[in-house]
Amino acid sequence: MRGLPEFAVVVRHLNFRRAAAELSMSSAALSERIRELEGRLGVRLFNRTTRSVALTDAGRQFYDTISPALASIGEAIAAVGSFGSSPSGTLRINGPRPALLYRLAPLLMAFLETHPGVRAEIVADEGFTDIVAAGFDAGVRYGESLDQDMIAVSLGAPQRFVVVGSPGYFAAHGRPSHPSELKAHGCFAQVFPRGNQMAWTFEKAGDEISVLPRGPLASTDASIQLQAACAGLGLAFLFEELCAAEIATGRLVSVLDDWSPLFPGPYLYYPERRLMAGALRAFVDFVKQRASSRGIA
């Protein structure tokens, strides 16, 4: 039925302007297409004002009914397209910023260089987004938060957090030799948009210790904590990749390294489908090939 694909895109965005941009049509033309669909169905699908768009109850029921069929049709079209000489289309991936930056991005840059027909759309999100409902092809997460019905592929080597401070800070305050001593130091907190805070977790010889940081700075952005640590304001608990250059040049010094074990790196995950879009299939194969060449399961 004419208007169904457009309807699905508007549902995903709940914004006619953004939906029209994705569909490469004008907002007026898209609105007319939706009005035509509503006329054929005999029901209003959206409640629209100048500031907002929301599904009606009928619209929600209609979308829930047709979305599996639309997804199957889209997958079939994408799968047929993948038989061409090279994959094409948009690859949409969602995940937390550090995992995207340190693990996904290097792989994705190499992939895009060799697959010019693919366009990547990467969205940094610290929450646990439902990638299927949000229209993503795949997501990036760490193993403990993966859903059981997802297929997961490792994105690379293990990672770890390190505690770092400036030489000047340690000269003035001393170096902690045990996590319990961090209570006497100014420790920066990693906070999240909803207000929750990440504990600093340590492990050694089977002993696990969690410390809730207390100090002069709390931030959702780890790069701000890195700057504060370099300025001598306190201690930061950061991904080792983020502060490797500062450690190498001596601007920062890591402590409690024996309490900072490696943990498995993030995974690319996606729902099991009978048909997979060509761009996603090509990227998954690329990631697996890179992992195999480096001896990573």
C-alpha positions in Angstrom: 0.0 0.0 0.0 1.3 3.4 -0.9 2.6 5.4 2.1 3.6 2.5 4.3 7.4 3.0 4.1 6.9 6.7 4.7 4.7 6.0 7.7 7.3 3.8 9.2 10.0 6.5 8.9 7.8 9.1 10.5 7.1 6.7 13.4 10.9 6.2 13.9 11.6 10.0 14.0 8.3 11.4 15.3 9.3 14.4 13.3 8.2 15.2 9.8 11.2 17.3 8.9 13.7 14.7 9.9 11.7 11.9 8.3 11.4 13.9 5.0 15.1 14.5 5.0 15.8 10.8 5.3 13.3 10.1 2.5 14.7 12.9 0.3 11.3 14.5 -0.1 9.7 17.7 1.2 7.9 17.9 4.5 4.8 19.0 2.6 4.9 16.0 0.3 5.4 13.7 3.2 2.5 15.2 5.1 0.3 14.7 2.0 1.4 11.1 1.7 0.5 10.4 5.3 -2.9 12.1 4.9 -3.6 10.0 1.9 -2.8 6.8 3.9 -5.0 8.0 6.8 -7.8 8.6 4.2 -7.5 5.1 2.8 -7.5 3.6 6.3 -10.2 5.8 7.6 -8.4 6.6 10.9 -6.0 9.3 12.1 -2.5 7.8 12.6 -0.7 10.8 14.2 -1.7 13.7 16.5 0.2 16.7 15.0 0.8 20.1 16.4 3.3 22.8 15.3 5.7 21.5 17.9 5.1 17.8 18.2 4.1 14.6 16.5 2.7 11.5 18.4 1.1 8.3 17.4 -2.6 7.8 18.1 -3.7 4.5 19.6 -4.8 3.4 16.2 -1.5 4.5 14.7 0.5 2.5 17.3 -1.6 -0.6 16.8 -1.2 -0.3 13.0 2.5 0.1 13.3 2.9 -2.8 15.6 1.0 -5.0 13.1 2.8 -4.0 9.9 6.4 -3.4 11.2 7.5 -7.1 11.1 6.3 -7.3 7.5 8.0 -4.0 6.5 11.3 -5.2 8.2 11.2 -8.5 6.2 10.6 -6.6 3.0 13.5 -4.2 3.8 15.8 -7.1 4.6 14.9 -8.9 1.4 15.6 -5.8 -0.7 18.9 -5.3 1.1 19.9 -8.9 0.7 19.2 -8.9 -3.0 21.3 -5.7 -3.3 24.2 -7.4 -1.5 24.6 -9.7 -4.5 26.0 -6.8 -6.5 29.7 -6.2 -7.1 30.1 -4.4 -3.7 27.9 -3.7 -0.7 26.1 -0.4 -0.5 23.6 1.4 1.7 23.7 2.9 5.2 25.1 1.1 8.2 23.6 2.5 11.4 25.4 1.5 14.7 24.7 2.6 18.2 27.0 2.3 21.3 28.8 3.9 24.2 31.3 6.6 23.3 34.5 4.8 24.6 33.7 1.6 22.8 33.0 3.4 19.6 36.1 5.5 19.8 38.7 2.9 20.8 37.4 -0.3 19.2 34.7 0.4 16.5 36.2 3.5 14.9 39.6 2.0 13.8 37.8 -1.0 12.2 35.1 1.1 10.6 37.6 3.6 9.0 39.4 0.7 7.4 36.2 -0.9 6.3 34.8 2.3 4.7 38.1 2.9 2.9 37.6 -0.4 1.1 33.8 -0.2 0.7 33.1 3.2 -0.8 29.4 2.3 -1.5 28.6 2.1 2.2 27.7 5.1 4.3 28.1 4.8 8.1 25.8 6.5 10.7 27.3 6.2 14.2 25.4 7.3 17.3 27.1 7.6 20.7 24.7 6.6 23.4 25.5 5.6 27.0 22.0 4.1 27.5 20.8 0.6 26.7 18.9 1.5 23.5 16.8 -1.2 21.8 18.6 -1.2 18.5 15.7 -2.9 16.6 13.0 -0.5 17.8 15.3 2.5 17.1 16.1 1.4 13.6 19.8 0.5 14.0 21.5 -2.3 12.1 23.8 -3.2 15.0 25.0 -1.9 18.4 28.2 -2.0 20.5 28.1 -3.3 24.1 30.2 -5.1 26.6 29.4 -8.8 27.2 27.6 -8.5 30.6 24.9 -6.3 29.0 24.2 -8.3 25.9 20.8 -9.7 25.3 20.7 -13.5 24.9 18.9 -13.3 21.6 21.6 -11.3 19.9 24.6 -12.4 17.8 27.9 -10.9 19.1 31.2 -10.5 17.4 34.3 -9.3 19.3 35.7 -5.9 18.3 39.2 -6.5 19.6 41.6 -6.9 22.4 40.8 -6.7 26.1 40.8 -3.3 27.8 41.3 -1.9 31.3 40.9 1.2 33.5 43.8 2.9 35.1 44.1 5.4 38.0 46.2 8.3 36.9 47.4 11.6 38.4 50.1 14.2 37.7 53.6 14.0 39.1 52.9 17.2 41.0 49.8 15.8 42.6 51.6 12.7 43.8 54.5 14.8 45.1 52.0 16.8 47.2 49.6 14.0 48.3 51.6 10.7 48.0 50.8 7.6 45.9 48.1 5.2 47.0 49.3 1.6 47.2 45.9 0.1 48.0 42.4 1.0 46.7 41.3 1.7 50.3 43.8 4.7 50.4 41.8 6.5 47.6 39.4 7.8 50.3 42.2 10.3 51.2 42.5 11.6 47.6 40.5 13.8 45.3 39.0 11.3 42.9 37.0 12.5 39.8 33.6 10.9 39.3 32.2 9.6 36.0 28.5 10.4 36.0 25.7 9.6 33.5 22.9 11.8 32.2 20.4 10.2 34.6 22.6 11.1 37.6 24.0 7.7 38.4 27.7 7.5 39.1 30.3 4.8 38.2 32.2 3.2 41.0 35.9 2.5 40.7 36.2 -1.3 40.8 39.5 -3.1 41.5 40.5 -6.7 41.6 43.6 -8.6 42.7 44.1 -12.3 43.6 40.4 -12.9 43.9 39.7 -9.8 46.0 37.3 -7.2 44.7 37.0 -3.7 46.0 34.7 -0.9 44.8 35.3 2.7 45.7 32.8 5.5 45.2 34.9 8.5 44.1 34.8 11.8 46.0 36.6 14.8 44.7 36.5 18.2 43.1 35.1 17.1 39.7 32.3 15.0 38.3 31.7 14.8 34.6 30.0 12.8 31.9 33.0 13.4 29.6 36.2 11.5 30.4 38.3 13.9 28.4 37.5 16.6 30.9 38.7 14.4 33.7 41.9 13.8 31.7 42.5 17.5 31.5 41.8 17.9 35.2 44.3 15.1 36.1 47.0 16.7 33.9 46.3 20.0 35.7 47.0 18.3 39.1 43.5 18.6 40.5 43.2 15.0 41.5 43.0 11.4 40.3 41.1 10.0 37.3 39.9 6.5 36.5 40.1 6.2 32.8 40.4 3.8 29.9 44.1 3.2 29.4 43.8 4.2 25.7 42.5 7.6 26.6 45.6 8.5 28.7 48.3 6.4 27.1 50.0 9.4 25.4 50.1 11.4 28.7 51.5 8.4 30.5 54.2 7.9 27.8 55.3 11.6 28.0 55.3 11.7 31.8 52.4 14.2 32.2 50.5 11.5 34.0 51.6 8.6 36.2 49.4 5.5 36.7 49.1 3.8 40.1 47.5 0.7 41.5 48.3 -1.1 38.2 48.4 -4.5 40.0 44.7 -3.8 41.0 43.7 -3.0 37.4 43.1 -6.2 35.5 42.2 -6.5 31.9 38.5 -7.3 30.9 37.1 -8.4 27.6 36.6 -5.6 25.1 33.3 -4.7 23.5 31.2 -6.6 21.0 29.4 -5.7 17.9 25.9 -7.2 18.2 22.9 -7.6 16.0 19.6 -9.5 15.9 19.6 -12.9 14.2 17.9 -12.5 10.9 17.2 -14.9 8.0 18.2 -12.1 5.7 20.9 -9.5 6.6 21.5 -6.2 4.9 24.5 -6.3 2.6 26.4 -3.5 4.3 26.0 -5.1 7.7 27.0 -8.6 6.4 30.1 -7.1 4.8 31.1 -5.3 8.0 30.6 -8.4 10.2 32.7 -10.4 7.8 35.4 -7.7 7.9 35.4 -7.6 11.7 35.7 -11.4 11.9 38.5 -11.5 9.3 40.5 -8.8 11.3 39.9 -10.7 14.5 41.0 -14.0 13.0 44.2 -12.4 11.6 45.1 -11.1 15.1 44.2 -14.4 16.8 41.2 -12.9 18.6 38.2 -15.2 19.1 
